[in-house]
Amino acid sequence: MNQQAGIIQRIVSGGQTGADRAGLDWAILEHIAHGGWCPLGRIAEDGLISSRYELEELPTGGYRARTRQNVFESDGTLIVNGGELGGGTLQTLCFAEQLGKPYLVIQALGAKRYVQAEQVYQWLHQQGIRTLNIAGPRESKRPGIYRATLNLLCGVLGSPITSCDTS
């Protein structure tokens, strides 16, 4: 585990394009264990989720059930967004509240990533997060959310943007 990552031992997400995928790519880049649940058939808006992501298929329930399971199995959820919460992103927040799980919402598009990265870092430590669920909108709903999420997460570790740029 990277010392700067603090106590994070595992990243989970549903594997959808956008914020979810950025979380998984960041975990791979930083050599942090990753996983989580995805819908049966490994479906996402861009087709099949790559096998490079160590996700398990949830036998029933689709996106909503996958979202709930990832919230349930994590110690806390980081929701990275840009604008009003809606759809599955809002559902993630609702599940976190219903399950009594800590969550943090970051409005990342167009913001200063280092200030927000410090906020995330402090939250992770205050909450004692070991398994972090990373969630947010898919790329088609918030263009640029993948890059904004990746840059935010790189800021949490103090990584230079260039080492996190996977475009």
C-alpha positions in Angstrom: 0.0 0.0 0.0 1.3 3.4 -0.9 2.1 5.4 2.3 0.5 8.5 1.0 -2.8 6.7 0.3 -3.2 6.5 4.0 -5.4 3.6 5.0 -7.0 2.8 1.7 -6.5 -0.9 1.0 -9.0 -1.4 -1.8 -11.0 0.6 -4.3 -14.4 -0.7 -5.5 -16.7 0.6 -8.2 -19.2 -0.6 -10.7 -17.0 -0.2 -13.8 -19.2 2.2 -15.7 -17.5 4.8 -17.9 -16.7 8.1 -16.2 -16.0 8.3 -12.4 -16.3 4.6 -11.8 -13.7 3.7 -14.4 -11.4 6.5 -13.3 -11.4 5.0 -9.8 -10.4 1.6 -11.1 -7.7 3.1 -13.3 -6.3 5.1 -10.4 -6.2 2.0 -8.2 -4.3 0.1 -11.0 -1.9 3.0 -11.5 -1.2 3.3 -7.8 -1.0 -0.5 -7.2 -4.0 -0.5 -4.8 -6.2 -3.6 -4.8 -9.5 -3.1 -6.7 -12.7 -4.8 -7.4 -16.4 -4.4 -6.9 -19.6 -5.5 -8.5 -20.8 -4.9 -12.0 -24.0 -6.0 -13.8 -24.4 -9.5 -15.2 -22.7 -9.6 -18.6 -20.2 -6.9 -17.5 -22.2 -4.3 -19.3 -21.5 -0.6 -19.5 -22.5 2.2 -21.8 -19.4 1.6 -24.0 -20.0 -2.2 -24.2 -18.4 -4.9 -22.2 -16.2 -3.9 -19.2 -12.7 -5.0 -19.8 -11.4 -8.0 -17.9 -8.4 -5.9 -16.7 -10.9 -4.6 -14.1 -11.2 -7.2 -11.3 -15.0 -6.9 -11.0 -17.5 -9.6 -10.1 -20.8 -9.9 -12.0 -23.9 -9.6 -9.8 -26.2 -12.4 -10.9 -29.4 -10.4 -10.7 -30.5 -6.8 -10.4 -28.6 -4.7 -13.0 -27.1 -1.3 -12.3 -29.2 -0.4 -9.2 -28.4 -3.7 -7.4 -24.7 -3.3 -8.3 -24.7 0.2 -6.9 -26.2 -0.9 -3.6 -23.8 -3.8 -3.3 -20.7 -1.6 -3.8 -22.0 0.9 -1.2 -22.8 -1.9 1.2 -19.4 -3.7 0.9 -17.3 -0.5 1.3 -16.4 1.5 4.3 -17.4 4.7 2.6 -18.3 6.2 -0.8 -16.6 9.1 -2.7 -19.1 10.6 -5.1 -17.3 12.6 -7.8 -19.7 14.8 -9.8 -20.1 17.9 -11.8 -23.4 19.6 -11.3 -26.7 18.4 -9.9 -26.8 14.8 -8.7 -29.1 12.6 -10.7 -29.8 9.1 -11.8 -27.4 6.4 -10.5 -25.2 9.0 -8.8 -28.1 10.3 -6.7 -29.1 6.7 -6.0 -25.6 6.0 -4.7 -26.0 8.8 -2.2 -29.4 7.5 -1.1 -28.0 4.0 -0.6 -25.2 5.4 1.5 -27.7 7.3 3.7 -30.0 4.3 4.0 -27.1 2.0 4.9 -25.6 4.5 7.3 -22.3 4.6 5.4 -20.1 7.6 5.2 -19.9 9.5 1.9 -18.4 12.6 0.5 -19.6 14.5 -2.6 -17.1 16.4 -4.6 -18.1 18.7 -7.4 -14.9 18.2 -9.5 -15.6 19.7 -12.9 -13.8 23.0 -13.2 -12.6 23.0 -9.6 -9.2 23.3 -8.0 -8.2 19.7 -7.6 -5.6 20.2 -4.9 -8.0 21.8 -2.5 -10.5 19.1 -3.1 -7.8 16.4 -2.9 -6.9 17.6 0.5 -10.6 17.5 1.5 -10.8 13.9 0.3 -7.6 12.9 2.1 -8.8 14.4 5.4 -12.2 12.6 5.0 -10.6 9.3 4.3 -8.5 9.5 7.5 -11.3 10.9 9.7 -13.6 8.1 8.6 -11.0 5.3 8.7 -11.8 4.3 5.1 -10.0 1.0 4.1 -12.4 0.0 1.3 -13.4 3.0 -0.8 -16.3 2.9 -3.2 -15.8 5.5 -6.0 -18.9 6.6 -7.8 -20.3 9.3 -10.0 -21.9 9.9 -13.4 -21.1 8.1 -16.5 -19.0 10.0 -19.1 -21.9 10.5 -21.5 -23.9 12.4 -18.8 -20.9 14.5 -17.6 -18.3 14.8 -20.3 -14.9 15.2 -18.7 -15.8 13.5 -15.4 -13.4 10.6 -16.0 -10.4 13.0 -16.3 -11.7 15.2 -13.4 -12.0 12.1 -11.2 -8.6 10.7 -12.1 -6.9 14.1 -11.5 -8.7 14.5 -8.2 -7.6 11.0 -7.1 -4.0 11.7 -8.2 -4.1 14.8 -6.1 -5.0 12.7 -3.1 -1.6 10.9 -3.5 0.2 14.0 -4.6 0.9 12.4 -8.0 1.8 14.7 -10.9 -1.0 15.1 -13.4 1.2 13.7 -16.1 1.6 10.3 -14.4 -2.2 10.1 -14.0 -3.1 11.2 -17.5 -4.3 8.0 -19.2 -6.0 9.5 -22.2 
